[in-house]
Amino acid sequence: MLDTRNKGWIAPYCRKYAGLLGAAALLGIAAVLSAAALLFTSGYLISRSALRPENVLMVYVPIVLVRAFGFGKAALQYAERLVGHHAVLRILSTMRARLYRQLEPQALWLRSRFRSGDLLGLVAEDIEQLQNVYLRIVLPAVSALFVYALSITLLVRIDATFAGLMALYAGFWLFVVPIISLRISASRRRHFKLLKKSHYQELTDAIFGLEDWVLSGRLGKWLENYRQQQAVTAQIEKKLRRREWRMQWFSRCATGGAVVMLVIWAGGLADQGRIDVTWIAALGLVAFPLMESIVRVTEVMNRIPDYEDSIERLNEIGDIVEPQQAASSQCLEAAALMLEKPPIDLKMDSVNFSYPGALNPAVHNLSLHVPQGGKLAVLGRSGAGKSTLLHLILGELQPDQGQVTVNGQSIQENTALFSVLNQKPYLFNTTVANNIRLGRSEASDEEVRYAAEQVGLHAMIESLSGGYDTRMEEAGRRFSGGERQRIALARVLLQNLPIVVLDEPAVGLDPITEAKLLETIFRVLKGKTLIWVTHHLLGVEQMDEIIFMNKGAVSMRGTHTELLRHHEAYRRLYELDHIE
Ligand SMILES: Nc1ncnc2c1ncn2[C@@H]1O[C@H](COP(=O)(O)OP(=O)(O)OP(=O)(O)O)[C@@H](O)[C@H]1O
């Protein structure tokens, strides 16, 4: 886990992967220098050939050099991309693992806060965006700085006055123009983004309330209004584009300016007889690639606002989640102590909970007792209060009345007793072993293997080309839904906490896979307390208590046999769920 010094999303990774990023930057610089050398030798070759050398052998060396630098430039550019992308993909996979570790333990709590957005999807996309920060901002900027410093140093050795002039000219384009351009464009881009966001919100609202717009007969008016707003946004976007083109045009002029200055200077040197005239074109042409890498910084800086939102959002997530984690880590010791002294007794006494502003309570007068190793199934329609109940059990919500306790202590002080297996476990693009090890980062290879064996994945993993070191394809596409859940289950085994919350882990699986997964879950989690939210009755026979929730209250409860015996509704539901 990163310490506070490593809190951001850019600098810590630059430090950690300095070697790889440095190699990519060096290759980028070498590619620019190779391009400069190519144009330099080409310029010389053209001038030399124009003077009609008596023998082709007299221009043989420049011909070979042109070829070498031509190939070299392409090869170096390719190598730079390869190393740069390799570095960035490694950074992204570390970032994703970090994000997962931050979010996963609070999955249920986050879901209660970010009900309507697919938070994980959103932040995963943000991390995707960050790769551009490295590839399109950090690397080009570093390469431009180096090219600037090297060119001026070389020039000083030939002509200090001219070197000073060029340092000012190129420095203006490298340091001053990008800052001015960023200042102007940043506020416009932000304004544009805000406008777009508000239009999206309005459009989404309108789509949800389309029926009301039609019924009220005001749809035409709304459409007209929306069209006008769109026209304003399009106008601003057009202005932004025009500005970008103008900036590109100025950049080309800047390169042209440098070429003219170099040609005039080289002409002066030739007049003084300090260089041969054949070098004039060579020195002029060399400005093209060097200046281009410098003026590119303006374009690069203008991209910063595009990624600001992503970085801000990721920092916000850290700020929201870290206080929760701090509380959890304080509880770890207590958890360890409690693990040594089973049993863990979980109790809810007449708990009531209402969301702020809600008319009815989401959980109403609910009492439960789950002793160590007890198994509770929670069923109910959507909105019945199942998730709220889980938040209360996990100590993420505080009851308005009543209390939730473990061994007589408030649950808020003991939240690190829980593992959670939810509907969509995320698999990272790292090795299979690392994905399992997310449960406990210090777990040994043997422990990872053992956990995989327990969940029935060992043979399948061994059959992969690299065994446990095989990389998951992005988002674990190589694994089926059931296998993904088994990996998540192996993580839970490594965590080895006394209470496991199962939040519909089998939802979306076919009945056979579901039955097999449930059989594995109940087998490997034997002895642990299970709290299982499920949408149907497959596997409920194995539970010690089944509760049905309706409008926040318990509408039916008992063991499977009791419910079958006394409740006609349960009997029918059970039969429906068990039709072959
Ligand atoms: N963050 C929230 N703010 C306000 N009301 C909420 C919030 N979360 C849930 N509710 C409301 O509380 C009630 C219980 O919701 P809850 O999510 O606990 O039900 P659920 O049984 O888990 O539903 P589902 O199976 O669809 O997840 C619902 O009426 C819901 O609209």
The ligand as an SDF file (V2000), in Angstrom:
LIG
                    3D

 31 33  0  0  0  0  0  0  0  0999 V2000
  -28.6630    5.8860   -0.4830 N   0  0  0  0  0  0  0  0  0  0  0  0
  -29.9770    5.9070   -0.4080 C   0  0  0  0  0  0  0  0  0  0  0  0
  -30.6450    7.0770   -0.2310 N   0  0  0  0  0  0  0  0  0  0  0  0
  -31.9860    7.1000   -0.1250 C   0  0  0  0  0  0  0  0  0  0  0  0
  -32.7850    6.0170   -0.1840 N   0  0  0  0  0  0  0  0  0  0  0  0
  -32.1770    4.8340   -0.3770 C   0  0  0  0  0  0  0  0  0  0  0  0
  -30.7580    4.7130   -0.4980 C   0  0  0  0  0  0  0  0  0  0  0  0
  -30.4490    3.4070   -0.6400 N   0  0  0  0  0  0  0  0  0  0  0  0
  -31.6330    2.7510   -0.6410 C   0  0  0  0  0  0  0  0  0  0  0  0
  -32.6620    3.5980   -0.4770 N   0  0  0  0  0  0  0  0  0  0  0  0
  -34.0820    3.2390   -0.3720 C   0  0  0  0  0  0  0  0  0  0  0  0
  -34.2290    2.3560    0.7380 O   0  0  0  0  0  0  0  0  0  0  0  0
  -35.0940    1.3010    0.4270 C   0  0  0  0  0  0  0  0  0  0  0  0
  -34.3720   -0.0400    0.6030 C   0  0  0  0  0  0  0  0  0  0  0  0
  -33.3500   -0.1110   -0.4100 O   0  0  0  0  0  0  0  0  0  0  0  0
  -32.2850   -1.2920   -0.4800 P   0  0  0  0  0  0  0  0  0  0  0  0
  -31.2620   -0.9040   -1.4790 O   0  0  0  0  0  0  0  0  0  0  0  0
  -31.8370   -1.6110    0.8820 O   0  0  0  0  0  0  0  0  0  0  0  0
  -33.1950   -2.4610   -1.0540 O   0  0  0  0  0  0  0  0  0  0  0  0
  -32.7460   -3.8490   -1.6760 P   0  0  0  0  0  0  0  0  0  0  0  0
  -33.7160   -4.8510   -1.1610 O   0  0  0  0  0  0  0  0  0  0  0  0
  -31.3150   -4.0940   -1.4150 O   0  0  0  0  0  0  0  0  0  0  0  0
  -32.9770   -3.6140   -3.2090 O   0  0  0  0  0  0  0  0  0  0  0  0
  -32.1420   -4.2220   -4.4380 P   0  0  0  0  0  0  0  0  0  0  0  0
  -32.3690   -5.7120   -4.3990 O   0  0  0  0  0  0  0  0  0  0  0  0
  -32.7550   -3.5740   -5.6310 O   0  0  0  0  0  0  0  0  0  0  0  0
  -30.7140   -3.8300   -4.2190 O   0  0  0  0  0  0  0  0  0  0  0  0
  -35.5730    1.5290   -0.9760 C   0  0  0  0  0  0  0  0  0  0  0  0
  -36.8190    2.1640   -0.9150 O   0  0  0  0  0  0  0  0  0  0  0  0
  -34.5340    2.4490   -1.5750 C   0  0  0  0  0  0  0  0  0  0  0  0
  -35.1040    3.2900   -2.5430 O   0  0  0  0  0  0  0  0  0  0  0  0
  1  2  1  0
  2  3  1  0
  2  7  2  0
  3  4  2  0
  4  5  1  0
  5  6  2  0
  6  7  1  0
  6 10  1  0
  7  8  1  0
  8  9  2  0
  9 10  1  0
 10 11  1  0
 11 12  1  0
 11 30  1  0
 12 13  1  0
 13 14  1  0
 13 28  1  0
 14 15  1  0
 15 16  1  0
 16 17  2  0
 16 18  1  0
 16 19  1  0
 19 20  1  0
 20 21  2  0
 20 22  1  0
 20 23  1  0
 23 24  1  0
 24 25  2  0
 24 26  1  0
 24 27  1  0
 28 29  1  0
 28 30  1  0
 30 31  1  0
M  END
$$$$
